[in-house]
Amino acid sequence: MTHLWVRAEQRPNEERVGLTPEGAAALIARGIAVTIEASRSRAISIEGYAAAGCAIAPESSWPDAPRDAIIFGLKELPEDGTPLPHRHILFGHAYKGQPAGRILLQRFKAGGGTLYDLESLVDDSGRRVAAFGYWAGYAGAAVALKCWAAQARGGICDPVSTWPNREALLADLAAELAASGAAQPRALVIGAKGRVGTGAADLCESMGLAVTRWDMEETAHGGPFPEVLTHEIFLNCILARPGCPVFVPADASAAPRALRVIGDIACDPTSDFSPVKVYDRTTSWTAPALRTHADPPLDVMAIDNLPSLLPLESSEDYAAQLLPSLLALAELDQGVWARARTEFDRHAATA
């Protein structure tokens, strides 16, 4: 019998999960055994999983799981250097030359295990079968607006934490915007037709902002893009990659501009291909805004785990997208799982 073991997330501020109780019930009905670890932080309570028929295991007990179990989590494993003998499903961040990724692949080689990277679960056309993009855009736009409201009050954005749901986020944000006493800003979203950009634009429009939506057609000429500086808020939803144009050059901070907040939701500041050149490091939940210029102020929001701010909606949406692939776990040598295994074998060979 195929056995899926859902581990508790061990990264701070991570409450998401990739399987809901309803999804677990569907897997069990398909003949797949499901074990779920207890968790002090998961956005979905353990009671629903127990009612669905899951076995319950202690938190972080996955290293002692049966060797034939498939260990499923979202974010990184503890970096303790131990060999990994199991098959794991997670976001490994191991295939783009990252130093920590190379170490992770070496741990799999040492233990004889396998990584099925969630980023490598793709359909026949190469499109990922599941992604958190919409809620990354939604939460990223919300934090960018919080940065703008704090700046309008003469300060800088306070620490952020999870919202229990979308309604709580919208209520909190509406109160902050009203307290700022300033006229509504205008927002430019680049990458507006993608999952991330759609979420960002939806959040802005729910707050009553005027939103300019750009995608490939508007950016095909390669720049420069003076229109970015004419909006109070710019939300970048385009991944850094070769050929990506520069939307905000390094000298933009000191240029005449209406621009006050950049939400770099794609968030890849160390890449040579980053389209936002006025900053060089990510921001955090404790310090969401990086002020790159003082007069007039320009703040950059570049948090790299934005969907975690809305863990319930993020979990439910992602789990629904991923469930059809999980239902096919018994056929690991076919389809999306076979493609992910091929990617692992290719990268592990040179680790």
C-alpha positions as CSV (number, residue, x, y, z in Angstrom):
1,M,0.0,0.0,0.0
2,T,1.2,3.5,-0.9
3,H,1.8,5.4,2.4
4,L,1.9,9.3,2.5
5,W,3.4,10.8,5.6
6,V,2.5,14.5,6.0
7,R,5.2,16.1,8.3
8,A,4.8,19.1,10.5
9,E,6.6,22.2,9.0
10,Q,9.6,23.3,11.0
11,R,10.3,26.7,9.5
12,P,9.4,29.6,11.7
13,N,6.2,31.4,10.6
14,E,5.1,28.5,8.5
15,E,1.5,27.4,9.1
16,R,0.6,26.1,5.6
17,V,0.0,22.4,4.7
18,G,-0.3,20.8,1.3
19,L,-3.2,18.4,2.1
20,T,-6.6,19.2,3.6
21,P,-8.7,16.7,5.6
22,E,-11.0,16.4,2.6
23,G,-8.0,15.6,0.4
24,A,-6.8,13.1,2.9
25,A,-10.2,11.3,2.8
26,A,-10.0,11.2,-1.0
27,L,-6.5,9.6,-0.8
28,I,-7.7,7.0,1.8
29,A,-10.7,6.2,-0.4
30,R,-8.2,5.5,-3.2
31,G,-6.3,3.0,-1.0
32,I,-3.5,5.3,0.0
33,A,-2.6,5.2,3.7
34,V,-2.1,8.7,5.2
35,T,-0.3,9.6,8.4
36,I,-0.2,13.2,9.5
37,E,2.0,14.6,12.2
38,A,0.7,16.7,15.0
39,S,1.7,20.4,14.7
40,R,1.7,23.4,17.0
41,S,1.3,25.8,14.2
42,R,-0.6,24.3,11.2
43,A,-3.5,26.4,10.0
44,I,-5.8,23.4,9.8
45,S,-6.5,21.5,13.0
46,I,-5.6,17.9,13.5
47,E,-9.1,16.9,14.4
48,G,-10.3,17.0,10.8
49,Y,-7.5,14.7,9.7
50,A,-8.3,12.2,12.4
51,A,-12.0,12.3,11.4
52,A,-10.9,11.6,7.8
53,G,-9.2,8.4,8.9
54,C,-5.6,9.5,9.0
55,A,-3.1,8.0,11.4
56,I,-1.7,10.7,13.8
57,A,2.0,10.8,14.5
58,P,4.1,13.0,16.9
59,E,5.4,16.2,15.5
60,S,8.7,15.9,13.6
61,S,8.8,12.1,13.9
62,W,9.2,11.6,10.1
63,P,12.8,10.5,10.3
64,D,11.5,7.3,12.1
65,A,8.7,6.7,9.5
66,P,8.7,3.4,7.7
67,R,11.3,3.4,4.9
68,D,8.6,2.9,2.2
69,A,6.6,6.0,3.4
70,I,6.6,9.1,1.1
71,I,7.3,12.1,3.3
72,F,5.4,15.2,2.3
73,G,6.0,18.8,3.4
74,L,6.2,22.2,1.9
75,K,9.3,24.0,3.1
76,E,12.9,23.0,3.8
77,L,14.0,20.2,6.1
78,P,16.2,20.9,9.1
79,E,19.7,21.5,7.9
80,D,21.4,19.0,10.2
81,G,23.4,17.1,7.5
82,T,21.8,13.8,8.1
83,P,21.4,11.3,5.2
84,L,17.9,11.1,3.8
85,P,16.7,7.6,3.0
86,H,13.1,8.3,2.3
87,R,11.3,9.6,-0.8
88,H,10.4,13.3,0.0
89,I,8.0,15.7,-1.6
90,L,8.8,19.3,-0.9
91,F,10.1,22.6,-2.3
92,G,13.8,21.7,-2.4
93,H,15.2,24.9,-4.0
94,A,18.1,22.7,-5.1
95,Y,18.3,22.9,-8.8
96,K,19.5,26.5,-9.5
97,G,23.0,26.3,-8.0
98,Q,22.0,27.2,-4.5
99,P,24.7,26.1,-2.0
100,A,22.1,24.8,0.5
101,G,20.5,22.9,-2.4
102,R,23.7,21.1,-3.3
103,I,24.0,20.0,0.3
104,L,20.4,18.8,0.3
105,L,21.1,16.7,-2.9
106,Q,24.2,15.2,-1.2
107,R,22.1,14.2,1.7
108,F,19.7,12.3,-0.6
109,K,22.6,10.6,-2.3
110,A,24.1,9.6,1.1
111,G,20.8,8.2,2.3
112,G,19.6,6.6,-1.0
113,G,16.4,8.7,-0.9
114,T,14.7,10.7,-3.6
115,L,13.5,14.3,-3.9
116,Y,10.2,14.9,-5.8
117,D,10.5,18.7,-5.9
118,L,7.2,20.5,-6.0
119,E,8.6,23.0,-8.5
120,S,9.3,20.1,-10.8
121,L,5.7,18.7,-10.8
122,V,4.8,19.7,-14.3
123,D,2.2,18.6,-16.9
124,D,3.0,17.6,-20.5
125,S,3.4,21.2,-21.5
126,G,5.9,22.0,-18.7
127,R,3.4,24.1,-16.6
128,R,3.5,23.5,-12.9
129,V,0.4,21.5,-11.7
130,A,0.2,23.5,-8.4
131,A,1.5,26.9,-7.3
132,F,1.0,29.4,-4.5
133,G,1.2,32.3,-6.9
134,Y,-2.2,33.9,-6.5
135,W,-1.9,34.2,-2.7
136,A,1.7,35.4,-2.9
137,G,0.4,38.3,-5.1
138,Y,-2.6,38.9,-2.8
139,A,-0.6,39.0,0.4
140,G,2.3,40.8,-1.2
141,A,0.1,43.6,-2.4
142,A,-1.4,43.9,1.1
143,V,1.9,44.3,2.7
144,A,3.0,46.8,0.1
145,L,-0.2,48.8,0.9
146,K,0.7,48.6,4.6
147,C,4.1,50.0,3.8
148,W,2.5,52.9,1.9
149,A,0.0,53.6,4.7
150,A,2.8,53.6,7.3
151,Q,4.9,56.0,5.1
152,A,1.9,58.3,4.6
153,R,1.7,58.6,8.4
154,G,5.4,59.5,8.6
155,G,6.7,56.1,9.6
156,I,7.8,52.8,8.3
157,C,5.9,49.5,8.2
158,D,5.5,47.6,11.5
159,P,6.1,43.9,11.7
160,V,3.5,41.7,10.1
161,S,2.1,38.3,11.1
162,T,-0.4,35.8,9.8
163,W,-4.0,36.8,9.2
164,P,-6.6,34.1,10.1
165,N,-8.4,34.6,6.8
166,R,-8.8,37.0,3.9
167,E,-11.7,38.8,5.6
168,A,-9.5,39.7,8.5
169,L,-6.7,40.9,6.2
170,L,-9.1,43.2,4.3
171,A,-10.6,44.7,7.5
172,D,-7.1,45.3,8.9
173,L,-5.9,46.9,5.7
174,A,-8.9,49.1,5.2
175,A,-8.4,50.5,8.7
176,E,-4.8,51.2,8.1
177,L,-5.5,53.0,4.8
178,A,-8.2,55.1,6.4
179,A,-5.9,56.0,9.3
180,S,-3.3,57.3,6.9
181,G,-5.5,60.2,5.9
182,A,-4.0,60.3,2.4
183,A,-5.6,60.0,-1.0
184,Q,-5.7,56.5,-2.4
185,P,-2.4,55.6,-4.3
186,R,-2.3,54.4,-7.9
187,A,-0.8,50.9,-8.4
188,L,1.0,49.5,-11.4
189,V,1.1,45.7,-11.6
190,I,3.6,44.1,-14.1
191,G,2.9,40.5,-14.8
192,A,-0.8,41.1,-14.4
193,K,-2.0,38.1,-16.4
194,G,-0.2,35.6,-14.3
195,R,-1.2,33.9,-11.1
196,V,0.9,36.3,-8.9
197,G,-0.2,39.4,-10.8
198,T,-3.8,38.5,-10.7
199,G,-3.7,38.1,-6.9
200,A,-1.9,41.4,-6.5
201,A,-4.4,43.3,-8.8
202,D,-7.4,41.7,-7.1
203,L,-6.2,42.9,-3.7
204,C,-5.6,46.4,-4.9
205,E,-9.0,46.6,-6.5
206,S,-10.7,45.3,-3.4
207,M,-9.2,48.3,-1.6
208,G,-10.6,50.7,-4.2
209,L,-7.2,51.5,-5.8
210,A,-6.9,52.5,-9.5
211,V,-4.8,49.7,-11.0
212,T,-2.8,49.7,-14.2
213,R,-2.3,46.2,-15.4
214,W,0.7,45.4,-17.6
215,D,1.9,42.2,-19.1
216,M,4.1,41.0,-22.0
217,E,2.5,43.4,-24.5
218,E,3.3,46.5,-22.5
219,T,6.9,45.4,-21.6
220,A,8.0,43.8,-24.9
221,H,9.9,46.9,-26.1
222,G,12.4,46.3,-23.3
223,G,12.3,49.7,-21.6
224,P,13.0,52.2,-20.3
225,F,9.7,52.3,-18.4
226,P,9.1,55.9,-17.0
227,E,5.5,55.0,-16.3
228,V,6.7,53.0,-13.2
229,L,7.8,56.2,-11.6
230,T,4.4,57.9,-12.1
231,H,2.5,55.4,-9.9
232,E,2.7,55.6,-6.1
233,I,3.0,51.8,-5.8
234,F,4.7,49.4,-8.2
235,L,4.1,45.6,-7.8
236,N,6.6,43.4,-9.7
237,C,5.2,40.0,-10.4
238,I,7.7,38.9,-13.0
239,L,10.4,36.3,-12.2
240,A,14.0,37.3,-12.7
241,R,15.4,35.4,-15.7
242,P,17.7,36.0,-18.7
243,G,16.2,38.7,-20.9
244,C,14.0,40.2,-18.2
245,P,13.9,44.0,-18.7
246,V,14.8,46.4,-15.9
247,F,11.7,48.1,-14.6
248,V,13.4,50.2,-11.8
249,P,17.0,51.1,-12.5
250,A,19.5,51.8,-9.8
251,D,19.2,55.6,-10.1
252,A,15.4,55.6,-9.7
253,S,15.5,56.2,-6.0
254,A,16.9,59.7,-6.5
255,A,14.9,60.5,-9.6
256,P,11.8,62.8,-9.7
257,R,8.9,60.3,-9.0
258,A,5.5,59.7,-7.6
259,L,6.7,56.2,-6.7
260,R,6.8,55.6,-3.0
261,V,6.6,51.8,-2.5
262,I,7.9,48.9,-4.5
263,G,6.4,45.5,-3.8
264,D,8.9,43.1,-5.4
265,I,6.6,40.1,-5.0
266,A,8.8,37.9,-7.3
267,C,11.6,38.8,-4.9
268,D,15.0,37.7,-6.4
269,P,17.2,40.7,-5.4
270,T,20.5,38.8,-5.7
271,S,19.9,37.7,-9.3
272,D,21.8,39.4,-12.1
273,F,18.5,39.4,-13.9
274,S,16.4,41.2,-11.2
275,P,14.2,43.8,-12.8
276,V,14.4,46.0,-9.6
277,K,17.8,47.4,-9.1
278,V,17.4,49.7,-6.1
279,Y,17.9,47.1,-3.4
280,D,20.0,44.0,-2.7
281,R,18.4,41.9,0.0
282,T,15.1,40.5,1.0
283,T,12.9,41.9,3.8
284,S,11.2,40.0,6.6
285,W,8.1,39.7,8.7
286,T,9.8,41.7,11.5
287,A,11.0,44.4,9.1
288,P,8.8,44.3,6.0
289,A,10.1,47.6,4.4
290,L,13.6,48.5,3.3
291,R,14.0,52.3,2.9
292,T,16.2,52.9,-0.1
293,H,15.8,56.7,-0.2
294,A,14.7,59.2,2.4
295,D,13.5,62.3,0.6
296,P,11.1,61.6,-0.8
297,P,10.9,58.2,0.8
298,L,11.1,55.0,-1.3
299,D,10.4,51.7,0.5
300,V,10.9,48.2,-0.9
301,M,8.9,45.2,0.3
302,A,10.5,41.9,-0.7
303,I,9.4,39.1,1.7
304,D,10.1,35.7,0.3
305,N,7.4,33.6,1.9
306,L,4.3,35.8,1.3
307,P,1.7,33.1,1.0
308,S,2.4,32.1,4.6
309,L,0.7,35.3,5.7
310,L,-2.6,33.8,4.6
311,P,-2.0,30.2,5.5
312,L,-5.6,29.0,5.4
313,E,-6.5,30.2,1.9
314,S,-3.0,29.3,0.6
315,S,-3.3,25.8,2.0
316,E,-6.8,25.1,0.7
317,D,-6.0,26.5,-2.8
318,Y,-2.7,24.7,-3.2
319,A,-4.0,21.4,-1.8
320,A,-6.9,21.5,-4.3
321,Q,-4.5,22.0,-7.2
322,L,-2.1,19.3,-6.0
323,L,-4.6,16.6,-5.1
324,P,-5.1,15.1,-8.6
325,S,-1.3,14.4,-8.6
326,L,-1.3,12.9,-5.1
327,L,-4.1,10.6,-6.1
328,A,-1.7,9.2,-8.7
329,L,1.0,8.5,-6.1
330,A,0.8,4.7,-6.8
331,E,2.2,5.4,-10.2
332,L,5.4,7.1,-9.3
333,D,7.0,5.9,-12.5
334,Q,4.5,7.8,-14.7
335,G,3.4,11.3,-15.5
336,V,4.3,14.2,-13.2
337,W,6.1,12.0,-10.7
338,A,8.3,10.4,-13.3
339,R,9.2,13.9,-14.7
340,A,10.1,15.1,-11.2
341,R,12.2,12.0,-10.6
342,T,14.1,12.6,-13.9
343,E,14.9,16.1,-12.8
344,F,16.2,14.8,-9.4
345,D,18.4,12.2,-11.0
346,R,19.9,14.7,-13.4
347,H,20.8,17.2,-10.7
348,A,21.8,14.7,-8.1
349,A,24.3,13.1,-10.5
350,T,26.5,16.2,-10.3
351,A,25.9,17.2,-6.7
